[in-house]
Amino acid sequence: MQNAYPDITQSSALDLSRAIHTKQVSCREVMQATLAQIDRLNPLSNAIVSRVDSDALLAQADERDAQLARGHSLGWMHGLPQAIKDLANVKGLRTSLGCPLMKDFVASEDGLMASRMKAAGAIVVGKTNTPEFGLGSHTFNEVFGATRNAWDPSKSAGGSSGGAAVALAQRMLCVADGSDFMGSLRNPAGWNHVFGMRPSQGRVPMWPAQDVFIAQLGTEGPMARHVRDLAMLLSVQAGPHAASPLSLSQDAAVFAGSLDSDPTGTRIGWLGNLQGYLPMEDGILDVCQSALGSLSDMGCQVDEAVLGMPPEQVWQAWLVWRQALVGPRVAPFLVNAANREKIKPEALWEHDQSLTLTGAQLMSASATRTRFFQCMLQLFERFDVLAIPVAQTWPFDVNLRWPQSVAGRTMDTYHRWMEVVIYATFAGLPAISVPAGFGPGGLPMGLSLIGKPQGDLDLLKLSHAYEMGNQTMIAQKPPGIL
C-alpha cells in the first residue's frame, strides 16, 4: 500500500513529529523511508557510519508504534531516526573517534547527549563520520574514509561534524547532533547549506568527560535544516546535569517555545575579515554581505564592528588553550610509543606542543582570553549580534588534508585557515551558522551570527526571522535530492 504521507525524508523534524503523533505516518514507514534514503545516497557521501542492522531498527520502530497505540509518547522525537556523531558514546555501537586505535571499541553505555535524545524518543540508526579525534575542519579518517560535500562530492564536507551536516543536507536525517571546539558545528553547516548552532558555554553539558572544570571550549549542540528544529533539539540536549558543575541551570524547555519575533531595530555588527587581518577567498565576503542585506531589509541596523584588540594576540592565546586541552586527550593513546604511527600527524603535533606548556603560560593565555571577553562585552554595548563569515575558504578538494594557503597567504598550522571561528568559542558565546547563499561555483557558504552571553534564545529568534525572510534560497537542495 502506498504511503499516505509521501514527503517523509523532505519533512522538517517538527512536521514529521506531528505526522507520527497524529498517525498520518507510522514510525515503521519513517524508518523504512530513512533507510532507503541512506542506502541510496550514503555509499557516495559516506556521512553515516557504523549503520545498525535494518531488521533491528524496524523492530525498534514497531515498538515506538506500539507505544503510541497504547497512548504513550516518549517525547517530540518519538520514532525519529538519528545518527550520533562518532565522538559520542552510544551503547552497543562503536565509538571510533575516527582513529584506527579505537576502531573496535564498543561503548557499554550511552553518553549524556545520546541518552537525552533516546529518552525523547529518537531511534539511533548509526553514527555520523568525523575527523580523527575531531581535529581539523575536514571530515576524513583512516577508519571510514572521507565524507564528501553534499553539493559536490569532489569537495570537503567540512568538520568535524561533517557527517552530520551532509546527512542533513541529503535528507538522510531530519535533525542531527554535533559538537564544536573550533567551528565544528558551524563550518560544515555553512559548507552544506544547513543550520548549525554552537550553544553558550555550559548550555549543553558533556558527559562522560576527562575534565569538567577547565575543558569548556568544546560543546555539543544541534544541527538542522530549519531553525525551529534546531531549537527543539537544543531543548532536548540542554539543561543542567549533576556531573557537569559548570552547566547552566536555565530550564531547556524555553527553547521549545515560540521563536516568532520582529527583528526591526536589531543592531548587527559586521566583523567581516577583521580589517584585512583574516585572508579570505574571493566571493565569501560578498555572499555574506548579501545575506546581511536581507537582514537590513527586515529592519535590522547593520554597521561595521571592530574587534577591539589585536586578533593575533587572541590567536596566540587560543593556541595555548587548544594545546593544553587537546594534548591530554591524545596522551592516553601514546602510553604505548608504538601507537604514534597509527595517529595522524596533526594530533601528534597538538600533543607534542602541549608537553612544553607551563602553568604560567596557560594563566597568561587565560588573562588574554579575559581581556578578549571584555572587548566582546564592549561590542555588545553597541550591538545586539555580531556577524562574521563561517569560513575563510570555499569547500576544497576532498583529497587535501588542509589548505596550505588562503588568498595567497601561507597557513602556519593545520587549523590556521579556520581562525575565523575562534571568536565565539573563546568568549563562550552562542553562535549560529545560517545559510548565506552560493558562490560562483555553486558551493554554499554560511554566515555566523554571534549572540550575547547566554543569549541563545534571542539568537534563535533572529535566525528564525532570517530563515523566514530567505525561504527560497534556504529551500534549495543539493543535486540529486528529490
C-alpha positions in Angstrom: 0.0 0.0 0.0 1.3 3.5 -0.9 2.4 5.6 1.9 -0.2 8.3 2.6 2.5 10.7 3.8 4.9 10.9 0.8 7.3 13.6 1.9 9.0 11.7 4.8 12.6 12.5 4.0 11.8 16.0 2.9 9.9 17.0 6.0 11.1 19.1 8.8 11.7 17.3 12.1 8.7 19.0 13.7 6.4 18.3 10.8 7.5 14.7 10.9 7.0 14.5 14.6 3.4 15.9 14.3 2.7 13.4 11.5 3.8 10.5 13.7 1.8 11.7 16.7 -1.3 12.2 14.6 -0.8 8.8 12.9 -0.5 10.2 9.4 2.6 8.1 9.2 3.9 5.2 11.2 7.3 5.0 12.8 8.0 2.0 10.7 7.2 4.0 7.5 9.5 6.7 8.6 12.3 4.2 9.3 11.8 2.5 6.0 12.0 5.8 4.1 15.0 6.9 6.0 16.9 3.7 5.5 16.1 3.8 1.8 17.5 7.3 1.5 20.6 6.3 3.4 21.1 3.2 1.2 20.7 5.4 -1.9 23.0 8.3 -1.0 25.4 7.3 1.7 27.6 5.0 -0.4 29.0 8.1 -2.2 28.7 10.7 0.6 29.9 8.4 3.4 28.2 10.6 6.0 26.7 7.8 8.2 29.0 5.0 9.5 28.5 2.0 11.8 25.0 1.5 10.5 22.7 -0.6 12.7 21.1 -3.7 11.1 17.8 -2.8 9.3 15.7 -5.5 11.0 16.8 -4.3 14.4 15.9 -0.7 13.5 12.5 -1.7 12.2 11.8 -3.7 15.4 12.5 -0.5 17.4 10.2 1.5 15.1 7.5 -1.1 15.6 7.9 -0.8 19.4 7.5 3.0 19.0 4.3 2.4 17.1 3.1 0.1 19.8 3.8 2.7 22.4 1.7 5.3 20.5 -1.1 2.8 20.1 -1.1 2.5 23.9 -1.3 6.3 24.2 2.3 6.7 25.3 4.8 9.1 23.6 8.4 9.4 24.8 8.6 13.0 23.5 8.7 15.1 20.4 11.5 12.9 18.9 9.4 9.7 19.2 10.3 7.5 16.3 12.7 9.9 14.6 15.8 8.2 13.2 19.0 9.7 14.4 22.7 9.1 13.9 25.1 10.3 16.7 28.4 11.9 15.9 31.2 9.4 16.2 32.9 11.2 19.1 30.0 10.5 21.4 29.1 7.2 23.0 26.0 5.2 22.1 25.5 1.9 23.9 26.3 -1.1 21.7 27.8 1.0 18.9 31.4 1.7 18.1 32.9 5.0 19.2 35.9 5.0 16.9 36.8 8.7 17.1 37.9 8.2 13.6 41.1 6.6 15.0 42.4 3.2 14.0 43.3 2.5 17.6 39.6 2.9 18.5 38.0 1.2 15.5 36.8 -1.8 17.5 35.8 0.0 20.8 32.1 -0.5 21.5 30.5 1.7 24.1 29.0 0.0 27.1 26.6 2.9 27.9 25.1 6.0 26.3 26.8 9.4 26.7 24.6 12.1 28.1 23.5 13.6 24.8 22.6 10.3 23.3 20.8 9.3 26.5 18.7 12.5 26.4 17.9 12.1 22.7 16.8 8.5 23.2 14.7 9.5 26.2 12.9 11.9 23.9 12.1 9.0 21.6 14.9 9.0 19.0 16.0 5.8 17.4 19.7 5.6 16.7 20.5 4.2 13.3 24.3 4.6 13.4 27.0 7.2 13.8 28.0 10.3 11.7 31.5 10.5 10.4 34.2 12.8 11.9 37.9 13.5 11.5 40.3 11.6 13.8 39.7 12.9 17.3 37.5 15.6 15.8 40.6 17.6 14.9 40.5 19.7 11.7 37.5 21.0 9.8 37.7 18.3 7.2 36.0 15.0 7.8 38.3 12.2 6.8 39.9 9.4 8.8 41.7 6.1 8.4 38.8 4.1 9.7 35.9 5.1 7.4 37.5 7.4 4.8 36.3 10.8 3.8 32.8 12.3 3.9 32.0 14.2 0.7 30.3 17.5 0.4 26.5 17.3 -0.2 26.7 19.8 -3.1 29.9 18.5 -4.8 31.3 15.1 -3.9 34.8 16.2 -5.1 34.9 18.7 -2.2 35.3 18.6 1.6 32.2 18.4 3.8 33.9 20.5 6.5 34.1 19.2 10.0 34.3 17.9 12.5 30.5 17.4 12.3 30.8 16.9 8.5 28.9 13.6 8.5 26.0 15.2 10.4 25.9 18.2 8.0 25.9 16.0 4.9 23.3 13.6 6.3 21.0 16.6 6.9 21.6 18.2 3.5 20.9 15.0 1.7 17.8 14.3 3.7 19.1 11.2 5.4 18.3 12.8 8.8 15.8 15.4 9.7 17.8 16.8 12.5 21.3 16.0 13.9 23.7 16.4 16.8 27.2 17.6 16.5 30.0 19.1 18.6 32.1 22.3 18.2 35.5 23.2 19.5 36.8 25.2 16.6 33.8 25.7 14.4 32.8 22.1 14.1 29.1 22.7 14.2 29.3 25.9 12.1 31.8 25.3 9.3 30.2 22.1 8.0 26.8 23.6 8.3 27.9 26.6 6.2 29.5 24.3 3.6 26.4 22.1 3.2 23.6 24.8 3.4 22.1 23.9 6.7 21.9 25.5 10.2 24.5 24.7 12.9 24.4 26.1 16.4 27.2 26.3 18.9 25.3 26.9 22.2 26.6 29.1 25.0 29.4 27.7 27.1 27.8 25.3 29.7 24.4 25.2 27.9 24.8 21.6 26.8 26.7 19.5 29.4 29.1 16.8 28.1 29.4 13.5 29.8 31.5 11.4 30.1 34.4 13.8 30.0 38.0 13.7 31.0 37.7 17.1 32.7 34.7 19.2 33.7 36.3 22.3 35.2 38.8 23.6 32.5 37.8 21.9 29.3 35.0 24.2 28.4 36.0 25.2 24.8 34.3 22.2 23.2 30.5 21.7 23.4 27.8 19.6 21.8 24.9 21.1 20.1 22.2 20.9 17.3 22.2 21.0 13.5 19.1 21.2 11.4 17.6 22.4 8.1 15.2 24.6 9.9 15.7 26.9 12.9 12.6 25.6 14.8 14.0 22.1 14.5 17.4 23.4 15.8 15.7 25.0 18.8 13.7 21.8 19.5 16.8 19.6 19.5 18.5 22.1 21.8 15.6 21.8 24.2 16.5 18.1 24.5 20.3 18.5 24.6 20.4 21.4 27.0 19.8 21.6 30.8 22.0 21.1 33.9 23.5 17.8 34.9 25.0 16.9 38.3 28.2 15.5 36.7 28.8 18.9 34.9 29.3 21.5 37.7 29.6 24.4 35.2 26.5 23.6 33.2 23.8 26.3 33.0 20.8 25.9 35.2 18.2 27.5 32.9 15.2 25.2 32.0 15.8 23.9 28.5 12.0 24.0 27.8 12.4 27.6 26.9 13.8 26.6 23.5 10.7 24.6 22.7 8.6 27.8 22.8 7.7 30.3 20.0 10.6 31.8 18.0 8.4 34.4 16.4 9.7 37.9 16.8 10.1 41.3 15.0 13.8 41.9 14.1 13.2 45.6 13.5 15.9 47.6 15.2 18.2 44.7 15.9 21.8 46.1 15.8 24.2 43.8 14.0 28.0 44.4 14.0 29.7 43.2 10.9 33.2 41.9 11.7 34.0 40.9 8.1 37.6 39.9 7.7 38.8 42.0 10.7 40.0 44.9 8.7 42.0 42.6 6.4 43.6 40.5 9.1 41.9 37.3 8.0 42.7 36.1 4.5 39.6 35.0 2.7 38.9 33.6 -0.7 37.2 35.7 -3.3 33.4 35.9 -3.1 33.0 34.9 0.6 32.6 38.4 1.9 30.2 39.3 -1.0 27.9 36.3 -0.2 27.9 37.1 3.5 27.2 40.8 2.9 24.3 39.9 0.6 22.9 37.8 3.5 23.3 40.8 5.8 21.5 42.9 3.3 18.4 40.7 3.7 18.5 41.4 7.5 18.8 45.1 6.7 15.7 44.7 4.5 13.9 43.3 7.6 14.6 46.4 9.6 18.0 45.4 11.2 20.7 48.0 11.5 24.0 46.7 10.2 27.2 48.6 10.9 30.9 47.7 10.8 32.3 46.4 14.1 36.0 46.4 15.2 37.3 43.6 17.4 38.9 45.9 20.0 42.2 44.1 20.5 44.9 42.8 18.1 43.5 39.5 16.7 47.0 37.9 16.6 47.0 38.2 20.4 43.8 36.3 20.5 45.2 33.6 18.2 48.3 33.1 20.2 46.3 32.7 23.4 43.9 30.4 21.6 46.9 28.1 20.6 47.9 27.7 24.2 44.4 26.9 25.3 43.9 24.4 22.5 47.1 22.6 23.0 46.5 22.5 26.8 43.1 20.8 26.2 43.8 18.7 23.1 47.2 17.3 24.2 45.8 15.4 27.2 43.1 13.9 25.1 45.7 12.3 22.8 48.2 11.4 25.6 46.5 8.2 26.8 46.9 6.7 23.3 50.6 7.4 23.4 51.4 5.4 26.6 52.4 2.8 24.1 55.0 4.6 22.0 54.3 2.2 19.0 50.9 3.9 18.6 52.4 7.1 17.2 52.4 5.6 13.7 48.7 5.0 14.0 47.8 8.6 15.0 47.5 11.4 12.4 50.3 14.0 12.5 48.0 16.9 13.3 47.0 15.1 16.6 50.6 14.3 17.3 51.6 18.0 16.8 48.9 19.1 19.3 50.2 16.5 21.8 53.9 17.3 21.4 53.3 21.1 21.6 51.4 20.6 24.9 54.3 18.9 26.5 56.3 22.1 26.7 53.4 24.3 28.1 53.7 25.6 31.6 51.0 26.6 34.1 52.3 30.2 33.8 51.7 30.1 30.0 48.2 28.9 30.5 47.4 31.5 33.1 48.8 34.2 30.8 46.7 32.9 27.9 43.7 32.9 30.3 44.3 36.5 31.1 44.4 37.3 27.4 41.2 35.4 27.0 39.7 37.5 29.8 40.7 40.8 28.1 39.2 39.5 24.8 35.9 38.7 26.6 35.8 42.2 28.0 36.3 43.5 24.4 33.4 41.4 23.3 31.2 42.8 26.1 32.1 46.3 25.0 31.0 45.4 21.4 27.7 44.2 22.8 27.1 47.6 24.4 26.8 48.8 20.8 25.4 45.7 19.0 22.9 43.0 19.8 24.5 40.5 17.5 27.9 40.2 15.7 28.3 38.7 12.3 31.3 37.1 10.5 31.8 34.6 7.7 31.7 31.0 8.9 34.8 30.0 6.8 37.7 31.6 5.1 37.7 29.2 2.1 35.1 27.6 -0.1 34.9 23.8 0.2 38.2 22.5 -1.1 39.4 19.3 -2.7 38.3 16.3 -0.6 41.8 14.7 -1.2 43.6 17.6 0.6 44.5 17.3 4.3 44.1 21.0 4.8 44.6 24.2 2.8 48.3 25.2 2.8 47.4 28.8 1.8 44.4 31.1 1.7 44.2 34.0 -0.7 47.9 33.8 -1.2 48.8 33.7 2.5 50.6 30.7 3.9 48.9 28.9 6.7 51.4 28.2 9.5 49.3 25.5 11.3 46.9 22.8 10.2 44.0 24.9 11.6 45.0 28.5 10.8 42.7 28.5 7.8 39.8 28.2 10.3 40.8 31.1 12.5 37.6 33.0 11.7 35.6 30.6 14.0 37.5 31.0 17.2 35.9 34.3 18.5 32.6 32.8 19.6 34.3 29.8 21.1 37.0 31.7 23.0 34.4 34.1 24.5 31.9 31.2 25.4 29.2 32.9 23.3 26.3 31.3 21.3 26.7 31.3 17.6 24.6 30.0 14.7 25.7 29.4 11.1 22.9 30.4 8.8 23.0 29.6 5.1 24.2 32.7 3.3 24.0 31.7 -0.3 26.2 30.3 -3.0 29.4 31.3 -4.7 30.1 31.5 -8.4 31.0 27.8 -8.4 27.6 26.8 -6.9 29.1 25.9 -3.5 27.4 27.0 -0.3 28.7 29.4 2.4 27.4 30.3 5.8 27.2 33.4 7.9 27.9 33.1 11.6 25.7 35.2 13.9 27.1 35.5 17.4 24.9 36.3 20.3 25.4 38.0 23.7 26.4 35.9 26.7 23.7 33.2 27.3 21.7 34.9 24.6 20.8 31.6 22.9 17.1 32.2 22.6 17.4 35.7 21.2 19.9 34.4 18.6 17.5 31.6 17.6 14.7 34.1 17.2 16.8 36.3 14.9 17.9 33.3 12.9 14.3 32.2 12.6 13.4 35.6 11.2 16.3 35.4 8.8 15.0 32.0 7.7 11.5 33.3 7.1 12.9 36.1 5.0 15.1 33.9 2.9 12.9 30.8 2.4 13.5 30.4 -1.4 17.3 30.5 -1.0 17.3 28.2 2.0 15.0 25.7 0.4 17.5 24.9 -2.3 18.6 21.3 -2.3 21.8 19.6 -3.3 22.0 17.9 -6.8 20.2 14.6 -6.9 18.0 15.3 -3.8 14.4 14.7 -4.9 
